[in-house]
């Protein structure tokens, strides 16, 4: 499969480690991604005219591009934020065996 059209990393942030664990597990169990990695971060942003900075957890979600619409919808329905970050980054190259594993881990059968 052509990595340039087939795979992506989707980023989203949540407020707590518990929310990150819950969302990550659900995404993998639903086979919407092969792997979700979680990293503790601090975010600086403007919200409703106010400067904010908060600890958050960043989820790196490894998925197939063809599943992105379903994954985005799933994140939106299972997310606590009013406007969650949901960003898709294309994978333009990668180790073939790893990319094949993404296919296997996200296949329905």
Secondary structure, DSSP 8 states (H G I E B T S, - for coil): --HHHHEEEEEEEESSHHHHHHHHHHHHHTTS-SEEEEEEEEEEEEETTEEEEEEEEEEEEEEEGGGHHHHHHHHHHT--SSS---EEEE-----HHHHHHHHHHT---
